[in-house]
Amino acid sequence: MLHRIRRHRRWLAFLCLALGGAACPAFAEPTVSAPRTLLAAHAAPALRDAATVRTVVARRGQTVAQVLAAAGVERREVEPAVSALAPLLPPKVALPAGHALTLRQAPGDDALIAVSLQAQPGRTVTVTRTPTGWIAYEAMEGQRRHLVLARGGIHEDLLDDLRAAGLPDGLGRELVRGLAHELDFQRDIRPGDHFEILFERYRDPAGDLLHEGRMLHAAFSFGGRRLSLWRYDTAAGPDWFDDEGRSLRRAFLRTPLDGARVTSGFGMRSHPVLGYTRRHQGIDFAAPRGTPVLAAADGEVVQIGWMGGYGRVITLQHAGDRTTRYAHLSAFAPGLKAGDRVRQGELVGRVGRTGLATGNHLHYEIAEGGTQIDPTKARTEPAAVLADAELAAFQATRQGLMTQLAHLQPMQEVAAAE
């Protein structure tokens, strides 16, 4: 009996630490060194306490998705979370009866932030919502955390350049999605620009590579400008902040989908189907059919369905009397309906060619007070700004990492304190 009580206590403590809980039980004895994002150990207690942490238990034969659905998590949140978790835990794997999952949910709307569970003894997997989508990672008993620097120049393709510098593909794609808030890859970045990325790598006690971790810092020098970013955990999930503590995440995404190119801008043009000249009320992005379309900002679905030449279309209402519209979609996000609240970066639909369209693309509009405006000129104020104790903790840890960066050479590793 005593053995079972101790085991239960260690398990609760492990989950608490894996999710970055602010108040782990006093009896807890940490048994692993779980990966942590920048400032996880220094975040202000009030910020962490704002999130809700709860444990749910699987019934016999239930999958992770089924457990989450039974816990009241909406389908449109379950599917991307489980999909991101798939490389570490196949979606169809049935969990043992009584298997515990720990959920972290945002204050106010209970939006899912993170899910953590023990996939195997000594191995915990976690999936976390970020401003650019869901990211999964694993923590294993006895692993050792290292910091690695990737540095290089930009030639033609940013992803290829990041890969050549030693950054893992998954982290490269995450970075490109995150930078979509701030950079226009078609105009802002040019050959000859430079970057440096600080990321985590985990090894076993013998020094063998277990898995890559997460990015902690990214800096770009381009066109005489330097962009320096640092990862930081908030109650709503991890985010990227500049040197002054301003969120990289803007009120509106500059591009509401990944890897697209502009094929038609805002203003007068000859309509490709109707043939005559008229005002184009938005921007067209060419992308393959099925490409995910993301909410440009937090908002409410006020219209979803078929709308004449727009084909399948979704309209979102945002703060400040602004709306966004996403047209010619091939499909909507599963379960999405009028009245639903969505978060910036959340899947709302997929690229198609419904309505008056000559090819697969997204037609994207922004309106203020009912009047369409050029999306490239929409206000881009930071979504969050750190202050007071949060800002002080951020700056202290940023300075510590800068000291380590000063002594790192490209692809050199240094053991990091937990």
C-alpha positions in Angstrom: 0.0 0.0 0.0 2.8 2.4 1.0 4.5 1.7 -2.3 1.4 2.5 -4.3 0.9 5.8 -2.4 4.5 6.8 -3.1 4.2 5.9 -6.8 0.9 7.9 -7.0 2.6 10.9 -5.4 5.6 10.7 -7.8 3.2 10.6 -10.8 1.2 13.6 -9.6 4.5 15.5 -9.1 5.8 14.5 -12.5 2.6 15.7 -14.3 2.7 19.0 -12.4 6.3 19.6 -13.4 5.8 18.5 -17.0 3.0 21.0 -17.4 4.9 23.8 -15.6 2.5 23.9 -12.7 3.0 26.8 -10.3 2.3 24.9 -7.1 3.5 21.3 -7.1 2.8 19.3 -3.9 5.3 19.8 -1.1 6.0 16.0 -1.0 6.9 15.8 -4.7 10.3 14.3 -5.6 11.1 15.2 -9.2 12.1 12.1 -11.1 12.8 13.7 -14.6 14.2 16.8 -16.1 11.3 17.8 -18.3 12.0 20.2 -21.2 11.0 23.8 -20.4 10.5 26.8 -22.5 12.4 30.1 -21.9 11.5 31.5 -18.5 9.5 28.5 -17.4 11.3 28.6 -14.1 10.9 32.3 -13.7 7.4 33.1 -14.9 5.3 35.2 -12.6 3.1 33.0 -10.3 0.1 35.1 -11.0 0.4 34.4 -14.7 0.6 30.6 -14.2 -2.2 30.5 -11.7 -4.5 32.1 -14.3 -4.6 28.9 -16.2 -6.8 25.9 -15.2 -5.0 22.6 -14.7 -7.2 19.4 -14.4 -6.7 15.7 -14.6 -9.0 13.4 -16.6 -9.0 9.6 -16.7 -9.4 7.3 -19.6 -12.1 4.6 -19.7 -11.1 1.2 -21.1 -10.4 1.4 -24.8 -10.6 5.2 -25.2 -8.1 7.0 -27.4 -6.7 10.5 -26.5 -9.2 12.1 -28.8 -12.1 10.3 -27.1 -10.9 11.2 -23.6 -10.6 14.9 -24.6 -14.1 14.8 -26.2 -15.6 13.2 -23.1 -13.9 16.0 -21.0 -15.8 18.6 -23.0 -13.0 19.8 -25.3 -14.5 20.9 -28.6 -13.7 18.9 -31.7 -12.0 21.7 -33.5 -9.5 21.8 -30.7 -9.1 18.1 -30.3 -8.3 17.3 -33.9 -5.2 19.6 -34.3 -3.9 18.7 -30.9 -4.1 14.9 -31.6 -2.7 15.4 -35.1 0.3 17.2 -33.7 0.8 14.4 -31.1 0.6 11.7 -33.7 4.4 11.3 -34.3 4.9 10.6 -30.6 1.6 8.8 -29.9 -0.5 7.3 -32.8 -4.1 8.6 -32.7 -5.7 5.1 -32.7 -3.8 3.8 -29.7 -6.2 2.8 -26.9 -5.3 4.0 -23.5 -5.5 1.6 -20.5 -8.5 2.1 -18.2 -7.6 4.7 -15.5 -4.8 6.3 -17.5 -4.4 9.9 -16.5 -4.2 12.9 -18.9 -3.5 16.4 -17.6 -5.2 19.3 -19.3 -4.1 22.9 -19.1 -6.9 25.4 -20.2 -6.9 29.1 -20.7 -8.7 31.4 -18.3 -12.0 32.8 -19.4 -13.0 30.6 -22.4 -11.4 27.2 -21.2 -9.6 26.9 -24.5 -7.2 24.0 -24.5 -3.6 25.0 -24.1 -1.8 21.7 -23.4 -2.3 18.0 -22.8 0.2 15.7 -21.1 0.3 12.0 -20.5 2.7 9.2 -19.7 3.0 7.3 -23.0 5.4 4.7 -21.5 7.1 4.3 -18.1 9.6 7.1 -17.8 8.4 8.8 -21.0 5.8 11.6 -21.0 4.4 13.3 -24.1 3.0 16.8 -24.2 1.2 18.7 -26.9 1.0 22.5 -26.5 -0.9 25.2 -28.4 1.4 28.0 -29.8 0.4 31.1 -31.8 1.3 29.2 -34.9 -0.3 25.9 -34.2 0.1 22.8 -32.0 3.6 21.4 -31.1 4.3 18.1 -29.4 7.4 17.1 -27.5 8.5 14.3 -25.1 10.3 14.2 -21.8 12.3 11.1 -20.8 13.7 10.1 -17.5 17.4 10.8 -17.1 17.7 13.0 -20.3 20.1 15.9 -20.3 19.3 19.3 -21.9 21.8 21.1 -24.1 21.7 24.4 -25.9 22.7 24.5 -29.6 23.4 27.5 -31.9 22.5 27.4 -35.6 23.9 30.4 -37.6 23.9 31.1 -41.3 23.1 33.3 -44.3 20.0 33.5 -46.5 20.5 32.5 -50.1 17.2 31.6 -51.9 15.0 29.4 -49.8 14.8 30.2 -46.1 13.8 26.6 -45.0 16.8 25.2 -47.0 19.1 27.8 -45.4 17.9 26.9 -41.9 18.4 23.2 -42.6 21.9 23.8 -44.0 22.8 25.7 -40.8 21.8 22.7 -38.7 18.2 23.6 -37.5 15.9 20.5 -37.6 13.2 20.7 -40.2 10.3 20.7 -37.7 11.8 23.7 -35.9 12.4 25.5 -39.2 8.8 25.2 -40.2 7.7 26.4 -36.8 9.9 29.4 -37.1 8.6 30.3 -40.5 5.0 30.1 -39.3 5.9 32.3 -36.3 7.7 34.9 -38.4 4.6 35.2 -40.7 3.3 37.7 -38.0 6.2 40.0 -38.6 7.9 39.3 -42.0 6.7 39.2 -45.6 9.0 36.5 -47.0 8.5 37.7 -50.5 9.7 41.3 -49.8 11.5 41.6 -46.4 14.1 38.9 -46.7 16.9 39.0 -49.3 20.0 37.0 -50.2 22.8 38.1 -48.0 20.7 38.5 -44.8 21.7 36.5 -41.8 20.1 34.6 -38.9 21.0 32.8 -35.6 18.8 30.3 -33.8 19.2 28.9 -30.3 17.5 25.7 -29.7 17.4 22.7 -27.3 18.7 19.2 -27.8 18.3 16.3 -25.4 20.8 13.5 -24.8 20.9 10.4 -22.6 23.5 10.0 -19.9 25.8 8.3 -22.4 25.6 11.3 -24.7 23.5 9.7 -27.4 20.9 12.0 -29.0 17.3 11.4 -27.8 15.4 14.1 -29.6 15.5 17.8 -30.5 13.9 20.3 -28.2 12.4 23.7 -28.9 13.7 27.1 -30.0 14.5 29.6 -27.3 15.8 32.5 -29.4 15.8 33.6 -33.0 17.5 36.7 -34.6 17.5 38.0 -38.1 19.6 40.8 -39.7 18.0 42.0 -42.9 18.0 45.3 -44.8 19.8 47.1 -42.0 17.2 45.9 -39.5 17.7 43.4 -36.7 14.8 41.3 -35.4 15.5 39.6 -32.0 13.0 37.2 -30.5 12.7 35.1 -27.3 10.3 32.4 -26.4 8.2 32.9 -23.2 5.4 31.0 -21.6 2.2 32.9 -20.8 -1.2 31.8 -19.4 -2.5 31.5 -22.9 0.5 29.3 -24.0 4.0 30.0 -25.3 4.6 33.1 -27.4 7.5 35.0 -28.9 8.7 38.4 -27.6 11.2 41.0 -28.7 14.0 42.4 -26.6 11.6 44.9 -25.0 9.0 42.3 -24.0 6.6 43.0 -26.9 4.8 40.0 -28.4 5.7 39.1 -32.0 2.1 38.0 -32.3 0.2 40.9 -33.9 -3.5 41.7 -33.6 -3.8 40.3 -37.2 -1.8 37.8 -39.1 -0.2 39.3 -42.2 -0.8 36.0 -44.0 -3.6 33.6 -42.8 -2.0 30.5 -44.3 1.5 29.0 -44.7 3.6 28.9 -47.8 1.4 31.0 -50.0 2.2 33.6 -52.7 0.2 36.7 -53.5 -1.4 36.5 -56.9 -3.7 39.5 -56.8 -3.5 42.5 -54.5 -6.0 45.0 -53.2 -7.6 47.6 -55.6 -8.8 47.8 -59.2 -8.1 44.9 -61.4 -9.6 42.9 -64.4 -11.6 40.1 -62.9 -10.2 36.8 -64.1 -13.7 35.2 -64.6 -16.1 38.1 -65.3 -13.6 39.8 -67.6 -14.3 43.4 -66.7 -12.5 45.8 -64.4 -13.7 46.2 -60.8 -12.3 46.8 -57.3 -10.7 43.8 -55.7 -11.8 44.0 -52.0 -9.0 41.8 -50.6 -5.9 39.8 -51.4 -5.6 36.5 -53.2 -3.1 33.8 -52.1 -2.4 30.9 -54.4 -2.0 27.6 -52.5 -2.7 23.9 -53.1 -6.2 22.6 -52.5 -6.6 21.7 -48.8 -4.0 24.1 -47.4 -5.0 25.1 -43.9 -6.6 28.5 -43.6 -6.1 30.1 -40.2 -8.0 32.7 -38.2 -6.2 36.0 -38.6 -7.2 37.1 -35.1 -9.3 36.1 -32.1 -12.9 36.5 -33.0 -16.4 35.0 -33.5 -17.8 33.2 -36.5 -20.7 35.5 -37.7 -21.2 33.8 -41.1 -20.3 30.4 -42.5 -21.7 28.8 -45.6 -22.1 29.4 -49.4 -22.1 33.1 -50.6 -22.5 33.3 -54.4 -19.2 34.1 -56.1 -17.3 33.7 -52.9 -18.2 30.0 -52.8 -17.7 28.5 -49.4 -16.9 31.5 -47.1 -16.3 32.3 -43.4 -16.6 35.7 -41.9 -15.2 36.5 -38.4 -16.0 39.4 -36.2 -13.1 40.9 -34.2 -12.5 43.6 -31.6 -12.4 47.2 -32.8 -15.3 46.7 -35.2 -13.2 44.7 -37.6 -14.1 41.7 -39.6 -12.1 39.2 -41.8 -13.5 37.1 -44.6 -12.0 33.8 -46.1 -13.5 32.8 -49.4 -13.4 30.0 -52.1 -12.8 27.4 -49.4 -12.9 23.7 -50.2 -14.0 22.8 -46.6 -14.6 24.3 -43.2 -12.9 23.3 -40.0 -14.7 20.3 -38.5 -17.6 21.3 -36.3 -17.2 25.0 -36.8 -20.5 26.9 -36.8 -21.9 30.4 -36.4 -21.4 31.8 -32.9 -18.2 29.8 -32.2 -15.2 31.7 -30.8 -11.9 31.1 -32.5 -8.4 32.0 -31.6 -5.7 33.5 -33.8 -3.9 30.8 -35.8 -6.8 28.3 -35.3 -7.9 26.3 -38.3 -11.1 27.7 -39.9 -11.1 26.1 -43.3 -9.1 24.8 -46.3 -8.1 26.4 -49.6 -10.2 25.5 -52.6 -11.7 27.0 -55.8 -15.5 27.2 -55.0 -17.6 30.0 -56.4 -16.1 32.3 -59.1 -12.5 31.1 -59.1 -10.1 30.0 -61.8 -7.8 28.0 -59.5 -7.2 27.0 -55.9 -6.6 30.1 -53.8 -7.7 32.0 -50.7 -9.5 35.3 -51.1 -8.8 37.2 -47.9 -10.5 40.5 -46.8 -10.3 42.8 -43.8 -13.0 45.4 -43.1 -13.1 48.2 -40.5 -16.5 49.6 -39.7 -17.9 47.7 -42.7 -15.4 49.2 -45.2 -12.8 46.9 -46.8 -9.2 48.0 -46.3 -5.9 46.8 -47.8 -4.9 43.8 -45.5 -1.2 44.8 -46.0 -1.9 48.1 -44.3 -4.0 46.9 -41.4 -3.0 47.9 -37.9 -0.4 45.5 -36.5 -0.1 46.4 -32.8 1.4 43.7 -30.5 -1.1 41.3 -29.1 0.6 41.5 -25.6 3.3 43.5 -23.9 5.1 42.2 -20.8 5.3 44.5 -17.7 6.4 44.7 -14.1 7.5 41.4 -12.5 6.9 39.5 -15.8 9.2 41.9 -17.7 11.9 41.8 -15.0 11.9 38.0 -15.1 12.0 38.0 -18.9 14.9 40.4 -19.0 16.9 38.5 -16.4 16.6 35.2 -18.2 17.2 36.9 -21.6 20.5 38.3 -20.3 21.5 34.8 -19.0 21.0 33.3 -22.5 22.8 36.2 -24.2 25.8 35.4 -22.0 25.8 31.8 -23.2 25.2 32.8 -26.8 28.4 35.0 -26.7 30.5 31.8 -26.1 28.7 29.4 -28.5 30.0 28.6 -32.0 27.7 27.3 -34.7 26.4 23.8 -33.9 28.4 23.7 -30.7 26.5 22.3 -27.7 26.6 23.4 -24.1 24.8 21.7 -21.2 22.0 23.8 -19.8 21.0 24.2 -16.2 17.5 22.8 -15.5 
